[in-house]
Amino acid sequence: MKNWKKIISLSLVALMLAACNTVQGVGRDIEQVGDAIEDAAS
């Protein structure tokens, strides 16, 4: 039973780290789109 809990815990940590990287990447993409729109409007 203890091994099962460790596996679940490690899986959740890995998912959380992957989610952080994904959200950070989306933030960069949105920023680039905003910059492009700003440049086009100038």
MDAnalysis code that builds the backbone (N, CA, C; Angstrom):
import MDAnalysis as mda
import numpy as np

u = mda.Universe.empty(126, n_residues=42, atom_resindex=np.repeat(np.arange(42), 3), trajectory=True)
u.add_TopologyAttr("name", ["N", "CA", "C"] * 42)
u.add_TopologyAttr("resid", np.arange(1, 43))
u.add_TopologyAttr("resname", ["MET", "LYS", "ASN", "TRP", "LYS", "LYS", "ILE", "ILE", "SER", "LEU", "SER", "LEU", "VAL", "ALA", "LEU", "MET", "LEU", "ALA", "ALA", "CYS", "ASN", "THR", "VAL", "GLN", "GLY", "VAL", "GLY", "ARG", "ASP", "ILE", "GLU", "GLN", "VAL", "GLY", "ASP", "ALA", "ILE", "GLU", "ASP", "ALA", "ALA", "SER"])
u.atoms.positions = np.array([
    [0.824, -1.206, 0.000],
    [0.000, 0.000, 0.000],
    [0.863, 1.262, 0.000],
    [1.999, 1.209, 0.695],
    [2.866, 2.389, 0.752],
    [3.457, 2.703, -0.615],
    [3.826, 1.659, -1.358],
    [4.387, 1.887, -2.696],
    [3.375, 2.560, -3.600],
    [2.111, 2.172, -3.488],
    [1.047, 2.752, -4.297],
    [0.929, 4.244, -4.027],
    [1.008, 4.628, -2.765],
    [0.912, 6.048, -2.397],
    [2.115, 6.824, -2.935],
    [3.292, 6.221, -2.898],
    [4.484, 6.893, -3.419],
    [4.366, 7.117, -4.920],
    [3.878, 6.107, -5.621],
    [3.728, 6.227, -7.072],
    [2.738, 7.323, -7.421],
    [1.614, 7.366, -6.716],
    [0.607, 8.401, -6.964],
    [1.183, 9.783, -6.656],
    [1.895, 9.901, -5.546],
    [2.472, 11.194, -5.155],
    [3.479, 11.686, -6.194],
    [4.364, 10.801, -6.636],
    [5.359, 11.195, -7.632],
    [4.700, 11.564, -8.955],
    [3.645, 10.857, -9.320],
    [2.927, 11.169, -10.556],
    [2.290, 12.550, -10.473],
    [1.692, 12.862, -9.341],
    [1.069, 14.174, -9.168],
    [2.103, 15.294, -9.221],
    [3.250, 15.077, -8.612],
    [4.309, 16.087, -8.639],
    [4.779, 16.301, -10.079],
    [4.950, 15.214, -10.823],
    [5.392, 15.333, -12.214],
    [4.358, 16.092, -13.046],
    [3.079, 15.807, -12.824],
    [2.026, 16.516, -13.555],
    [2.006, 17.998, -13.216],
    [2.194, 18.313, -11.943],
    [2.189, 19.720, -11.530],
    [3.358, 20.469, -12.168],
    [4.529, 19.834, -12.235],
    [5.685, 20.485, -12.857],
    [5.454, 20.675, -14.350],
    [4.869, 19.703, -14.989],
    [4.574, 19.818, -16.418],
    [3.555, 20.926, -16.658],
    [2.575, 21.041, -15.790],
    [1.549, 22.078, -15.928],
    [2.167, 23.462, -15.781],
    [3.103, 23.623, -14.872],
    [3.763, 24.922, -14.691],
    [4.479, 25.331, -15.967],
    [5.187, 24.390, -16.576],
    [5.907, 24.701, -17.816],
    [4.924, 25.042, -18.926],
    [3.815, 24.350, -18.979],
    [2.818, 24.605, -20.015],
    [2.212, 25.990, -19.847],
    [1.838, 26.351, -18.643],
    [1.244, 27.660, -18.379],
    [2.245, 28.764, -18.698],
    [3.493, 28.535, -18.358],
    [4.526, 29.536, -18.643],
    [4.677, 29.713, -20.155],
    [4.631, 28.619, -20.905],
    [4.734, 28.693, -22.361],
    [3.559, 29.437, -22.978],
    [2.367, 29.191, -22.446],
    [1.169, 29.882, -22.945],
    [1.297, 31.374, -22.673],
    [1.810, 31.728, -21.516],
    [2.009, 33.142, -21.178],
    [2.943, 33.828, -22.157],
    [3.999, 33.134, -22.539],
    [4.939, 33.711, -23.515],
    [4.265, 33.892, -24.868],
    [3.474, 32.879, -25.280],
    [2.779, 32.975, -26.567],
    [1.814, 34.151, -26.589],
    [1.069, 34.328, -25.517],
    [0.104, 35.432, -25.439],
    [0.841, 36.766, -25.484],
    [1.973, 36.825, -24.816],
    [2.760, 38.063, -24.814],
    [3.246, 38.395, -26.229],
    [3.691, 37.380, -26.975],
    [4.167, 37.606, -28.333],
    [3.033, 38.077, -29.243],
    [1.856, 37.510, -29.070],
    [0.698, 37.947, -29.866],
    [0.373, 39.396, -29.545],
    [0.394, 39.745, -28.264],
    [0.135, 41.121, -27.857],
    [1.140, 42.085, -28.453],
    [2.406, 41.690, -28.458],
    [3.451, 42.539, -29.047],
    [3.216, 42.728, -30.548],
    [2.825, 41.642, -31.232],
    [2.576, 41.727, -32.671],
    [1.421, 42.660, -32.970],
    [0.372, 42.582, -32.183],
    [-0.792, 43.459, -32.369],
    [-0.408, 44.917, -32.111],
    [0.399, 45.102, -31.063],
    [0.861, 46.453, -30.721],
    [1.693, 47.032, -31.869],
    [2.577, 46.228, -32.424],
    [3.419, 46.704, -33.531],
    [2.584, 47.008, -34.771],
    [1.581, 46.193, -35.033],
    [0.727, 46.410, -36.196],
    [-0.099, 47.677, -36.036],
    [-0.475, 48.019, -34.824],
    [-1.305, 49.196, -34.577],
    [-0.481, 50.489, -34.649],
    [0.822, 50.371, -34.485],
    [1.674, 51.576, -34.473],
    [1.889, 52.134, -35.847],
])
